[in-house]
């Protein structure tokens, strides 16, 4: 976590305008998100309800079956991106999602270590792609070729869409100081230094 306190405080239910309440309604109990309170990310982004609506539309693509990357592979890209961006909130949320999508605790730990940490060739290519996008906003020829050896062109495009979406998410989370939701524990490797 970059900040110990939010710069932009999540909106409480009693502070919502009608427009903010409308955009958050499908995200709470019984909505798109499993039963429970609206997550801090959404209650923070609700300060800009039109931006949140647009963000949700693209985010829903990235997390849906319209993204041709299998969910497990998508989560490898998201987690590597979150780790590289030092986003404690993003990492914490997607560790839980990654486990539901078939990643193991050991694999999630190895995502931090990078592409040489005992991955298959396709998985290593995903991690290298996330690394290159983070470092240079570009996937080099060798890594692109490696992706196309194991994934379709559309899936390789979805790697870029996924890493790009979650880089943006991490920028928002880190800069706005979005804090973990109740009951979550920050990974010690992502503590503020």
C-alpha positions, 0 to 999 in steps of 0.5 A: 500500500502506498498510503496509510489513509485514503486521499479520496474517501469512499462514500458512505451510503448516507452521503450518496447523491441519487446519481451515485446511488444509482451507479453503485446499486448493482454493485452491492448485495444482490447485484453484480458483486456477491452479497456483501457491502459495496467495495471501497474501490467502487465507493471511492470511484463513485465520486465521479459517477460518469467515470465509474460507469465507463470504467465498469463497462470496460472492466466488465469486458476484461473480466467476462468471457468476451475476454478470450484469455481463460480466467486462470491466465487472465488472473496471472496477468492481473496479479503480475500487473498489480504486484509490479504496480505495488498495489496492495488493494489490487493484489489482495482482491485478485488473490481471492479471485485467482484462487477461485479461478484455479491458481494455487497458493504456491503459484500466486507466490511465484507470480511475485518472483517472475517468469523464471519461477517454474512456470510453463512456457505459456505462463512464463510468456504471460508474465514476461508480457506483463513485465514488458508492458509495465516497463516499456508499455510495449511487448517485444517481438520475442515475447509477442512471438512466444504468446502467439505460439500458445495463444490466439491473436485475439488472446494476445490482444486480450493480454494487452487489454487486461494489463492495460486495464489493471495498470489503470486500476492500480494507478487509481487505487494507489493515488487515491489511497483506496484501503483494503476492505474489512476482513482483508489482510495486506500481503507483507511484500506490498507494505508501504516502504 
